[in-house]
Amino acid sequence: MTSFHPAAEYQDIRDGVAAVCAQFPGSYWRDLDARRAYPKEFVQTLIREGYLGAMIPEEFGGLGLSLTAAAVILEEIHRSGGNAAACHAQMYTMGTVLRHGSDAQKQQYLPGIADGSIRLQAFGVTEPTSGTDTLALKTTAKRDGDDYIVNGQKIWISRAEHSDLMLLLARTTPRDQAQSKTDGLSVFLIDLRELKGNGVEIRPIRTMINHATTEIFFDNARIPASALIGEEGKGFRYILSGMNSERILIAAECIGDAKWFLGKGSDYARERVVFGKPIGANQGVQFPLARAHAHMMAAEAIVYRAAGMYDAGENPGVEANTAKMLAADASWEAAEACLQTHGGFGFAEEYDVERKFREARLYQVAPISTNLILCFIAERVLGLPKSYGA
Ligand SMILES: Cc1cc2nc3c(=O)[nH]c(=O)nc-3n(C[C@H](O)[C@H](O)[C@H](O)COP(=O)(O)OP(=O)(O)OC[C@H]3O[C@@H](n4cnc5c(N)ncnc54)[C@H](O)[C@@H]3O)c2cc1C
């Protein structure tokens, strides 16, 4: 399938990623899905080829590429039928260290993240009782001499079992004593290798998709004060500044998913003959695929517009959120059209459609749900009263 997109000049990256993905066909992902196992070989190959260090500057051993290039990499993984959720956080969580970490922290971690000897895959924000209301999170980090003592619980923390480090958001000043409602939260880069069984317990959560997600319990976990990123109390700002890149990259994955569903659905519609002709000759089968393609193209344009603005140093909050919502909607529409086109075979594991269908559903909820994006657009663009929070 060919379609215009502003990232066309990255064809060499697309070809390189496609060659890697060709080594990991549907049967690879199907087997992992059945066992809920982590795609270790796939992730190691991506690291070896340098793709996960794409956005790390060359001075720290990365490729020094733009967010647009990183979006192309993730889009291509999903277009090929794979899933980058096992490792995409390695691309955007390191941005918090790069933008807000000290020189010593950058020197200590970024080269290892770039060459794969250190895995930074985990991002610990969500908690069971606060959900989307991040400012209400309850995990605390209390200063104790040269350390902080962490207590609390995180949930839906993906890849924690496959990560050496984790970016942790915790409250360092009680909410009622903080200077403003967004102050009082701090970001720490913590070493899970030292903490596991030592104040930190990680429990996997089995879900409808193969996502290696977990809940994490902190019980007087002692972390060095040197794990603090930037200034104490300013962590919410640091996390927010990384969210645009996360949303744009995940939107690009959704575009890749949409392209996979449309390619798979169209192929099947051409080949499957019922009532003496290909089912794709019926407009009832064509139109949902064609409509989904049109919506995918519109979403793709916004995704790469947002990425271009990010690369130009702008703050594309509206574009990044819009891109995430439209791309997630486009992939879900394409998933629905593809599954329906396959009829009963859409439910058979060997076609991969049901697996990708389940995976595509996540992006209506995470990393930010559609409703919350609509709240943001209503408030920030349309000037409507804020419907949530203080
Ligand atoms: C597989 C998976 C992986 C994840 N990985 C990570 C991770 O690695 N790190 C991490 O920190 N988090 C992670 N998350 C958490 C994810 O970001 C949250 O699930 C998501 O932000 C929604 O939060 P919640 O589940 O608490 O929903 P809630 O906040 O409880 O919301 C529930 C529903 O209510 C709606 N809602 C809530 N408030 C409003 C409102 N004011 N107006 C309208 N609608 C509203 C929401 O849209 C949603 O549909 C993951 C989640 C999943 C499922």
The ligand as a MOL file (V3000), in Angstrom:
LIG
                    3D

  0  0  0     0  0            999 V3000
M  V30 BEGIN CTAB
M  V30 COUNTS 53 58 0 0 0
M  V30 BEGIN ATOM
M  V30 1 C -1.6120 -2.4400 29.2000 0
M  V30 2 C -1.3720 -1.1400 29.9050 0
M  V30 3 C -0.0840 -0.6480 30.0100 0
M  V30 4 C 0.1820 0.5300 30.7150 0
M  V30 5 N 1.4700 0.9450 30.9090 0
M  V30 6 C 1.7190 1.9620 31.7610 0
M  V30 7 C 3.0670 2.2940 32.1460 0
M  V30 8 O 4.0250 1.6790 31.6750 0
M  V30 9 N 3.2600 3.2840 33.0550 0
M  V30 10 C 2.2310 3.9750 33.6310 0
M  V30 11 O 2.4820 4.8530 34.4620 0
M  V30 12 N 0.9250 3.7080 33.2840 0
M  V30 13 C 0.6600 2.7130 32.3780 0
M  V30 14 N -0.6470 2.3920 32.0460 0
M  V30 15 C -1.7280 3.1400 32.6690 0
M  V30 16 C -2.5190 3.9980 31.7020 0
M  V30 17 O -1.7830 5.1550 31.3790 0
M  V30 18 C -3.8650 4.2700 32.3600 0
M  V30 19 O -4.5890 3.0470 32.3750 0
M  V30 20 C -4.6410 5.3190 31.6630 0
M  V30 21 O -3.9870 6.5560 31.7620 0
M  V30 22 C -6.0460 5.4430 32.2470 0
M  V30 23 O -5.9860 5.4950 33.6610 0
M  V30 24 P -6.9050 4.5080 34.5440 0
M  V30 25 O -6.7730 3.1290 33.9900 0
M  V30 26 O -6.5980 4.6820 35.9690 0
M  V30 27 O -8.3500 5.0050 34.2210 0
M  V30 28 P -9.2210 6.0430 35.0700 0
M  V30 29 O -8.4720 7.3170 35.2770 0
M  V30 30 O -9.7540 5.3440 36.2650 0
M  V30 31 O -10.3950 6.3030 34.0380 0
M  V30 32 C -11.3750 5.2810 33.7340 0
M  V30 33 C -12.2660 5.7810 32.6050 0
M  V30 34 O -12.9160 6.9820 33.0080 0
M  V30 35 C -12.6530 8.0120 32.0690 0
M  V30 36 N -12.5020 9.2900 32.7950 0
M  V30 37 C -11.7710 9.5220 33.9310 0
M  V30 38 N -11.8620 10.8120 34.2730 0
M  V30 39 C -12.6480 11.4160 33.3490 0
M  V30 40 C -13.1000 12.7630 33.1510 0
M  V30 41 N -12.7750 13.7550 33.9900 0
M  V30 42 N -13.8810 13.0180 32.0690 0
M  V30 43 C -14.2250 12.0190 31.2210 0
M  V30 44 N -13.8310 10.7390 31.3510 0
M  V30 45 C -13.0550 10.4420 32.4020 0
M  V30 46 C -11.3760 7.6420 31.3550 0
M  V30 47 O -11.3570 8.1860 30.0500 0
M  V30 48 C -11.4500 6.1110 31.3420 0
M  V30 49 O -12.1290 5.6760 30.1820 0
M  V30 50 C -0.9110 1.2530 31.2810 0
M  V30 51 C -2.2310 0.7800 31.1250 0
M  V30 52 C -2.4500 -0.4060 30.4680 0
M  V30 53 C -3.8740 -0.9210 30.3820 0
M  V30 END ATOM
M  V30 BEGIN BOND
M  V30 1 1 1 2
M  V30 2 1 2 3
M  V30 3 2 2 52
M  V30 4 2 3 4
M  V30 5 1 4 5
M  V30 6 1 4 50
M  V30 7 2 5 6
M  V30 8 1 6 7
M  V30 9 1 6 13
M  V30 10 2 7 8
M  V30 11 1 7 9
M  V30 12 1 9 10
M  V30 13 2 10 11
M  V30 14 1 10 12
M  V30 15 2 12 13
M  V30 16 1 13 14
M  V30 17 1 14 15
M  V30 18 1 14 50
M  V30 19 1 15 16
M  V30 20 1 16 17
M  V30 21 1 16 18
M  V30 22 1 18 19
M  V30 23 1 18 20
M  V30 24 1 20 21
M  V30 25 1 20 22
M  V30 26 1 22 23
M  V30 27 1 23 24
M  V30 28 2 24 25
M  V30 29 1 24 26
M  V30 30 1 24 27
M  V30 31 1 27 28
M  V30 32 2 28 29
M  V30 33 1 28 30
M  V30 34 1 28 31
M  V30 35 1 31 32
M  V30 36 1 32 33
M  V30 37 1 33 34
M  V30 38 1 33 48
M  V30 39 1 34 35
M  V30 40 1 35 36
M  V30 41 1 35 46
M  V30 42 1 36 37
M  V30 43 1 36 45
M  V30 44 2 37 38
M  V30 45 1 38 39
M  V30 46 1 39 40
M  V30 47 2 39 45
M  V30 48 1 40 41
M  V30 49 2 40 42
M  V30 50 1 42 43
M  V30 51 2 43 44
M  V30 52 1 44 45
M  V30 53 1 46 47
M  V30 54 1 46 48
M  V30 55 1 48 49
M  V30 56 2 50 51
M  V30 57 1 51 52
M  V30 58 1 52 53
M  V30 END BOND
M  V30 END CTAB
M  END
